[in-house]
Amino acid sequence: MVVAVVGGLYLGYRRFAARPPLVEVTDVRTEDVARVLAVTGRIKPRLSTIVKPLVSGTILTLTRAEGAAVRRGDTLATLDAQTSRAAIEQASAQLRARRADVEQQTRDHERTRRLVDAGAVAPREAEVSKSTLDAARESVRQLEALVRESQSRLRDFTLVSPIDGYVLARPIDPGQNVSSASVVYELATAAGAGIEVEIDEQFLSELRVGLEATVAPLTGARREYAARIASIGRRVSETSGAVPVQLEFVGEAPRLPAGLSVDVNLIIARHNAATTVSREAVAGLGADPYVILVRNDTLVRQPLRVIDWPSPRIVVLSGIQVSDRVVMTPRLVRAGMAVRTKPATNAF
């Protein structure tokens, strides 16, 4: 009985061991495919500018905070102009005094000229009087020019917005001393914002101006906006190997904060009724791609022509058809093996 039991177990084991191995297979599909390149970009204003003072001084007032809206010509800041105003008042006082001198010298010259006409004094006296009057008048003209220039420069102590937009940054606080090199405000236009992304150089040949894209902020409401490529940079970064690409919104640009991170999906191409297979089932990508097919319970190696793109499913140009059964683990089996099959449980 022992021998019979052992013999039965042995024969059962032999039959079990002789069974073909079990492999997972996935299907081949026909579907509409959009090849999408997903990158992260940032909102970039159409126009940005910095506001610097033309003179040195102490900031007295700042009228806008970060994020505040501004209109062209709005007062943004004032600097302490007390010294300049004092100089203008002093020059104005000198001008008034010099004008009074001119009036007096004009009367003196008229009297001297009448005396010369009457023969009471020598003509030389009238010439000296006229020269003195001309010098006084020239001094008045110089003081008038100085006052006008000082009053004009007084406007430099008030900073105004050169554009319609909003405040991106305000690195200065009231009471700080600034010079002509100090950035008091950074402004940006509120309308017409775009998107800036960097694309790896390996995808450069796929890009073209006008290529469609969708844009969605990483935070807040996940609303998508339509966009397209507006320009492609001509220089590849030596450090990152990326090319700067500018996108523009289709239609009116949304009012998104400058610098906001956004998901950008560039639609490189659309393939209608394309043949696709799970990426896991394709071996040799980048060289000689192939799949392992199950035909009559035997494995067959089948070369492919594919579009290799970073996506869960590969677009197959030739080599397989929808009726084929494709092994999910092509690197773990070999052609010619007899197998049993079961559907893959986690194939895309």
MIMAR-888122 format. One record per residue (C-alpha): residue number from 1; z, x, y. Coordinates in Angstrom, 2 decimals. Each point is the difference from the previous one (the first is absolute). Last residue first. Layout:
BEGIN
{NUM, {Z, X, Y}}
...
This chain:
BEGIN
{348, {-18.79, -3.43, 49.19}}
{347, {1.25, 0.91, -3.47}}
{346, {3.64, -0.59, -0.84}}
{345, {-0.01, -1.81, -3.35}}
{344, {-3.14, 1.39, -1.58}}
{343, {-1.50, -2.33, -2.59}}
{342, {0.37, 1.11, -3.65}}
{341, {-2.25, 2.10, -2.16}}
{340, {-0.17, 1.52, -3.47}}
{339, {-1.61, 3.36, -0.35}}
{338, {-2.48, 2.10, -1.94}}
{337, {-0.48, 3.35, 1.73}}
{336, {-3.54, 1.20, 0.66}}
{335, {0.57, 1.00, 3.62}}
{334, {3.40, 1.41, 0.76}}
{333, {3.29, -1.48, 1.15}}
{332, {2.80, 0.96, 2.39}}
{331, {-2.20, 0.87, 2.99}}
{330, {-1.74, -3.39, -0.01}}
{329, {3.25, -1.96, 0.29}}
{328, {-1.00, -3.50, 1.21}}
{327, {-2.78, -0.40, -2.58}}
{326, {-2.93, -2.05, 1.30}}
{325, {-1.37, -3.15, -1.65}}
{324, {-3.57, -0.68, 1.08}}
{323, {-1.35, -3.51, 0.69}}
{322, {-0.04, 0.53, 3.78}}
{321, {-2.32, 2.98, -0.15}}
{320, {0.33, 3.75, -0.16}}
{319, {-1.95, 3.15, 0.94}}
{318, {-1.29, -0.63, 3.53}}
{317, {1.19, -0.37, 3.59}}
{316, {3.68, -0.47, -0.85}}
{315, {2.36, -0.89, 2.86}}
{314, {3.44, 1.29, -0.94}}
{313, {3.10, -2.16, 0.16}}
{312, {3.46, 0.94, 1.30}}
{311, {-1.51, 1.54, 3.17}}
{310, {-0.51, 3.50, 1.38}}
{309, {-3.81, 0.12, -0.29}}
{308, {-2.22, 1.59, -2.63}}
{307, {-3.23, -1.98, 0.03}}
{306, {-1.04, 0.18, -3.63}}
{305, {-2.74, 1.13, -2.36}}
{304, {1.40, -0.08, -3.50}}
{303, {-0.08, 1.86, -3.32}}
{302, {1.01, -2.00, -3.14}}
{301, {2.12, 1.50, -2.78}}
{300, {0.11, -2.30, -3.04}}
{299, {3.09, -1.10, -1.92}}
{298, {-0.39, -2.03, -3.20}}
{297, {1.19, -3.58, -0.61}}
{296, {-3.64, -1.20, -0.01}}
{295, {-0.37, 1.37, 3.52}}
{294, {3.07, 0.98, 1.99}}
{293, {-0.93, 1.91, 3.13}}
{292, {1.44, 3.24, 1.35}}
{291, {-0.82, 0.56, 3.65}}
{290, {-1.79, 2.77, 1.85}}
{289, {-0.09, 1.88, 3.28}}
{288, {-1.66, 3.43, 0.07}}
{287, {1.50, 2.02, 2.87}}
{286, {2.12, -1.64, 2.69}}
{285, {1.32, -2.61, -2.37}}
{284, {0.07, 1.31, -3.55}}
{283, {1.81, -2.96, -1.55}}
{282, {-0.27, -3.69, 0.87}}
{281, {2.35, -2.55, -1.57}}
{280, {2.79, 0.56, 2.50}}
{279, {-2.40, -0.88, 2.84}}
{278, {-0.38, -3.51, -1.39}}
{277, {-3.62, -1.12, -0.26}}
{276, {-2.49, -1.48, 2.43}}
{275, {-3.58, -1.30, -0.04}}
{274, {-0.97, -1.19, 3.49}}
{273, {-1.05, -3.56, 0.75}}
{272, {-0.14, 0.75, 3.74}}
{271, {0.91, 3.51, 1.14}}
{270, {1.38, 0.33, 3.52}}
{269, {0.33, 3.36, 1.72}}
{268, {2.39, 2.16, 2.07}}
{267, {2.28, -2.83, 1.14}}
{266, {2.59, 1.98, 1.96}}
{265, {3.47, -1.39, -0.54}}
{264, {2.34, 1.04, 2.82}}
{263, {3.75, -0.52, -0.25}}
{262, {1.59, 0.31, 3.43}}
{261, {2.57, 2.23, 1.69}}
{260, {0.74, -0.94, 3.62}}
{259, {-0.67, 2.88, 2.43}}
{258, {-0.95, -2.33, 2.83}}
{257, {1.61, -3.40, -0.37}}
{256, {-2.30, -2.81, -1.22}}
{255, {-1.65, -2.44, 2.38}}
{254, {-2.85, -1.06, -2.25}}
{253, {-3.52, 1.16, 0.91}}
{252, {-2.43, -2.75, 0.92}}
{251, {-2.99, -0.08, -2.33}}
{250, {-0.39, 2.50, -2.83}}
{249, {2.67, 2.64, 0.49}}
{248, {-1.13, 3.58, 0.50}}
{247, {0.37, 2.94, -2.35}}
{246, {0.20, 3.72, 0.77}}
{245, {-0.29, 2.60, -2.76}}
{244, {1.61, 3.44, 0.02}}
{243, {-1.20, 2.17, -2.94}}
{242, {2.43, 1.43, -2.53}}
{241, {0.35, 3.36, -1.75}}
{240, {3.65, 0.06, 1.01}}
{239, {0.38, 3.54, 1.38}}
{238, {-3.58, 0.91, 0.85}}
{237, {-0.59, -3.41, 1.56}}
{236, {-3.62, -1.07, -0.44}}
{235, {-1.97, -0.29, 3.24}}
{234, {-2.75, -2.45, 0.93}}
{233, {2.19, -3.09, 0.27}}
{232, {-1.34, -3.41, -0.97}}
{231, {-0.37, -2.78, 2.54}}
{230, {0.31, -3.78, 0.30}}
{229, {0.87, -0.87, -3.61}}
{228, {0.59, -3.72, -0.38}}
{227, {2.88, -2.45, 0.35}}
{226, {1.14, -3.42, -1.21}}
{225, {3.70, -0.77, 0.36}}
{224, {2.50, -0.82, -2.75}}
{223, {3.35, -1.64, 0.61}}
{222, {2.92, 1.39, -1.94}}
{221, {2.63, -1.28, 2.43}}
{220, {2.46, 2.74, 0.90}}
{219, {-0.47, 3.59, -1.08}}
{218, {-2.85, 1.93, -1.59}}
{217, {-2.50, -1.60, 2.39}}
{216, {-3.25, -1.17, -1.65}}
{215, {-3.55, 1.25, 0.59}}
{214, {-3.13, -1.01, -1.90}}
{213, {-3.13, 2.12, -0.01}}
{212, {-3.77, -0.24, 0.34}}
{211, {-2.23, 3.07, 0.45}}
{210, {-1.67, -0.07, 3.43}}
{209, {-0.35, 3.77, 0.30}}
{208, {-0.41, 1.60, -3.40}}
{207, {2.32, 1.38, -2.64}}
{206, {-0.77, 0.68, -3.67}}
{205, {-1.03, 3.63, 0.58}}
{204, {3.40, 0.69, 1.55}}
{203, {1.92, -1.08, -3.11}}
{202, {0.77, 3.53, -1.21}}
{201, {0.94, 0.94, 3.58}}
{200, {3.18, -2.04, -0.17}}
{199, {0.06, -2.73, 2.64}}
{198, {2.36, 0.05, 2.99}}
{197, {0.59, -3.26, 1.82}}
{196, {0.01, -1.18, 3.63}}
{195, {-0.01, -3.70, 0.82}}
{194, {-1.14, -1.70, 3.18}}
{193, {1.52, -1.70, 3.04}}
{192, {-2.28, -1.97, 2.34}}
{191, {2.67, -1.69, 2.05}}
{190, {3.44, 1.12, 1.16}}
{189, {-1.17, 3.24, 1.59}}
{188, {2.45, 2.84, -0.32}}
{187, {2.54, 1.66, 2.27}}
{186, {2.14, 3.12, -0.30}}
{185, {2.50, 0.19, 2.82}}
{184, {1.98, 2.68, 1.89}}
{183, {-1.77, 3.06, -1.39}}
{182, {1.27, 3.01, 1.96}}
{181, {-2.46, 2.74, 1.03}}
{180, {-0.11, -1.05, 3.67}}
{179, {3.75, 0.43, 0.10}}
{178, {2.96, -2.15, -0.95}}
{177, {3.72, -0.13, 0.69}}
{176, {1.85, -2.67, -1.95}}
{175, {2.01, -2.68, 1.80}}
{174, {-1.78, -2.92, -1.65}}
{173, {-1.05, 0.71, -3.59}}
{172, {-3.15, 1.75, -1.26}}
{171, {-1.66, -0.16, -3.46}}
{170, {-1.65, -3.36, 0.62}}
{169, {-2.31, -0.79, -2.90}}
{168, {-2.79, -2.39, -0.97}}
{167, {0.24, -2.13, 3.11}}
{166, {-2.51, -2.85, 0.12}}
{165, {-3.51, -0.75, 1.12}}
{164, {-2.02, -0.36, 3.19}}
{163, {-0.78, 3.46, 1.35}}
{162, {0.83, 2.56, 2.72}}
{161, {3.66, -1.09, 0.26}}
{160, {1.76, 1.09, 3.18}}
{159, {2.35, 2.89, 0.80}}
{158, {1.62, 0.04, 3.45}}
{157, {1.00, 3.37, 1.50}}
{156, {-3.68, 0.84, 0.42}}
{155, {-0.22, -2.75, 2.63}}
{154, {2.00, 2.25, 2.32}}
{153, {-2.92, 2.39, -0.17}}
{152, {-1.96, -2.36, 2.26}}
{151, {2.87, -0.16, 2.49}}
{150, {0.18, 3.78, 0.06}}
{149, {-3.77, 0.28, 0.48}}
{148, {0.03, -2.54, 2.85}}
{147, {2.98, 1.75, 1.64}}
{146, {-1.68, 3.41, -0.24}}
{145, {-3.28, -1.36, 1.37}}
{144, {1.85, -1.53, 2.98}}
{143, {1.84, 3.30, 0.55}}
{142, {-3.29, 1.88, 0.08}}
{141, {-1.57, -2.50, 2.41}}
{140, {3.04, 0.21, 2.27}}
{139, {-0.20, 3.83, 0.04}}
{138, {-3.67, -0.27, 0.93}}
{137, {0.95, -2.28, 2.94}}
{136, {2.61, 2.51, 1.17}}
{135, {-2.51, 2.84, -0.14}}
{134, {-2.53, -2.05, 1.95}}
{133, {2.60, -0.78, 2.69}}
{132, {0.93, 3.69, 0.41}}
{131, {-3.67, 0.94, 0.32}}
{130, {-0.58, -2.72, 2.61}}
{129, {3.00, 1.17, 2.07}}
{128, {-1.23, 3.60, -0.13}}
{127, {-3.46, -1.09, 1.11}}
{126, {1.44, -2.16, 2.81}}
{125, {2.05, 2.94, 1.30}}
{124, {-3.08, 2.26, -0.01}}
{123, {-1.68, -2.37, 2.44}}
{122, {2.42, 1.34, 2.69}}
{121, {2.40, -2.40, 1.62}}
{120, {-0.01, -2.21, 3.10}}
{119, {-3.77, -0.23, 0.20}}
{118, {0.10, -3.80, -0.22}}
{117, {-2.05, 0.06, -3.20}}
{116, {2.43, 2.61, -1.36}}
{115, {2.94, -2.22, 0.92}}
{114, {-1.65, -2.94, -1.76}}
{113, {-0.50, 2.15, -3.13}}
{112, {3.67, 1.07, 0.10}}
{111, {1.13, -3.62, 0.17}}
{110, {-2.24, -0.99, -2.91}}
{109, {1.27, 3.00, -2.01}}
{108, {3.62, -0.92, 0.64}}
{107, {-0.63, -3.62, -1.10}}
{106, {-1.65, 1.20, -3.22}}
{105, {2.83, 2.48, -0.49}}
{104, {2.52, -2.84, 0.11}}
{103, {-1.98, -2.14, -2.43}}
{102, {-0.51, 3.00, -2.29}}
{101, {3.72, 0.78, 0.11}}
{100, {0.79, -3.60, -1.00}}
{99, {-2.45, 0.36, -2.87}}
{98, {1.81, 3.21, -1.03}}
{97, {3.35, -1.79, -0.04}}
{96, {-1.37, -2.85, -2.10}}
{95, {-1.59, 2.48, -2.38}}
{94, {3.19, 2.00, -0.34}}
{93, {1.83, -3.21, -0.90}}
{92, {-2.69, -0.86, -2.54}}
{91, {0.31, 3.48, -1.53}}
{90, {3.75, -0.45, -0.37}}
{89, {-0.39, -3.50, -1.45}}
{88, {-2.61, 1.28, -2.44}}
{87, {2.27, 2.88, -1.07}}
{86, {2.86, -2.46, -0.54}}
{85, {-2.30, -2.21, -2.08}}
{84, {-0.97, 3.01, -2.11}}
{83, {3.64, 0.93, -0.59}}
{82, {0.93, -3.57, -0.93}}
{81, {-2.89, -0.44, -2.44}}
{80, {2.06, -0.54, -3.17}}
{79, {-2.53, -0.99, -2.61}}
{78, {-1.18, -3.50, -0.85}}
{77, {-1.23, -1.32, -3.32}}
{76, {-2.42, -2.45, -1.65}}
{75, {-1.45, -1.89, 2.95}}
{74, {-2.80, -2.22, -1.26}}
{73, {-3.50, 1.04, 1.09}}
{72, {-1.69, -0.84, -3.30}}
{71, {2.15, -2.47, -1.86}}
{70, {2.87, 0.85, -2.32}}
{69, {1.53, -1.57, -3.11}}
{68, {3.32, 1.29, -1.29}}
{67, {0.13, 1.70, -3.41}}
{66, {2.19, 2.85, 1.18}}
{65, {1.84, -0.93, 3.19}}
{64, {-1.56, -0.54, 3.43}}
{63, {1.28, 0.22, 3.60}}
{62, {1.36, 3.52, 0.11}}
{61, {1.98, 0.73, 3.16}}
{60, {1.39, 3.04, 1.82}}
{59, {-1.64, 2.89, -1.85}}
{58, {0.85, 3.29, 1.70}}
{57, {-2.72, 2.21, 1.39}}
{56, {-3.15, 2.00, -0.55}}
{55, {-3.34, -1.30, 1.18}}
{54, {-3.14, -1.40, -1.59}}
{53, {2.03, -1.92, -2.55}}
{52, {-1.35, -0.41, -3.54}}
{51, {-1.29, -3.12, -1.75}}
{50, {-1.56, 0.43, -3.43}}
{49, {-3.02, -1.82, -1.34}}
{48, {-1.09, -1.99, -3.01}}
{47, {-3.26, -1.81, -0.68}}
{46, {-1.23, -1.88, -3.04}}
{45, {3.51, 0.03, -1.40}}
{44, {0.48, 1.43, -3.52}}
{43, {1.47, -1.96, -2.86}}
{42, {0.77, 2.28, -2.91}}
{41, {-1.60, 0.47, -3.40}}
{40, {0.90, -0.05, -3.67}}
{39, {-2.74, 0.21, -2.60}}
{38, {-1.52, -2.22, -2.71}}
{37, {-3.63, 0.66, -0.93}}
{36, {-1.48, -3.16, -1.47}}
{35, {-2.89, -0.40, -2.43}}
{34, {-0.64, -3.72, -0.06}}
{33, {-0.74, -1.41, -3.42}}
{32, {-1.59, -3.24, -1.15}}
{31, {0.61, -0.37, -3.71}}
{30, {-1.46, 0.64, -3.43}}
{29, {2.68, 1.14, -2.39}}
{28, {0.39, 2.35, -2.95}}
{27, {2.99, -0.77, -2.19}}
{26, {2.87, 2.11, -1.16}}
{25, {0.89, 1.44, -3.40}}
{24, {3.31, 1.14, -1.40}}
{23, {-0.08, 2.08, -3.17}}
{22, {1.51, -0.54, -3.47}}
{21, {-0.52, 2.75, -2.55}}
{20, {-2.04, -0.74, -3.15}}
{19, {2.10, -0.99, -3.08}}
{18, {0.36, 2.81, -2.55}}
{17, {3.65, 0.46, 0.82}}
{16, {0.71, -3.63, -0.81}}
{15, {-1.92, 0.14, -3.32}}
{14, {1.65, 3.25, -0.93}}
{13, {3.41, -1.38, 0.98}}
{12, {-0.56, -3.03, -2.21}}
{11, {-1.08, 2.21, -2.89}}
{10, {3.12, 2.11, 0.44}}
{9, {2.27, -3.01, 0.23}}
{8, {-1.50, -1.43, -3.17}}
{7, {0.39, 3.30, -1.83}}
{6, {3.60, 0.27, 1.06}}
{5, {0.68, -3.51, -1.22}}
{4, {-1.79, 0.60, -3.33}}
{3, {1.80, 3.30, -0.57}}
{2, {3.33, -1.64, 0.69}}
{1, {-0.81, -2.84, -2.37}}
